[in-house]
Amino acid sequence: MRNGNKYRCYPSVALMRRQQGVLYIRFTMDRDGKVLSSRLERSSGFGELDREAVALPKRAQPLPRPPRDRTGETLELVVPVEFFL
């Protein structure tokens, strides 16, 4: 997702509570880099961090187009999102 740090915002409540962790999101994109869906695959244990990560792909779009050798109209990815202080 390009440079994810550019689009990721550390939720202020999570920052004040010093919450951190790694979670996984699953998202689907089309061949033009448009995000079609995004959902939580594995939680960090902190709702604020999870919600921010699920919102991240849509905020970062358009994403880079998939390589031409990837077939199909859509591409589904599972990626980690890290929040560390």
ABEGO torsion letter per residue (X at the ends): XEBAAAABBBBAAAAAAGBBEBBBBBBBBBAAGBBABBBBABBAGBAAAAAAAAAAAAAAOBBBBBBAABBEABBBBBBBBBBBX
